[in-house]
Amino acid sequence: MASKSNRGFASMDKDKQRAIASMGGRASGGNFANDRQKASEAGKKGAAAQPIEAKRRGGEHSHVRRS
């Protein structure tokens, strides 16, 4: 007989799942729709994290035809 685990999102009751899901991306800080300053800072941080070679090539790979 398999034992039921009390771990994970699926094992929570529906009300607790709904509460967590309603938080959406707020905790991650990933939505900058209304904050241009934060969006600018995040963009600069992302650009700085790219390797120099990727910056040099720019969007070169995004324009390659794929068949």
Secondary structure, DSSP 8 states (H G I E B T S, - for coil): -------SGGGS-HHHHHHHHHTTTTTTT---TT-HHHHHHHHHHHHHHS-HHHHHHTTGGGGS---
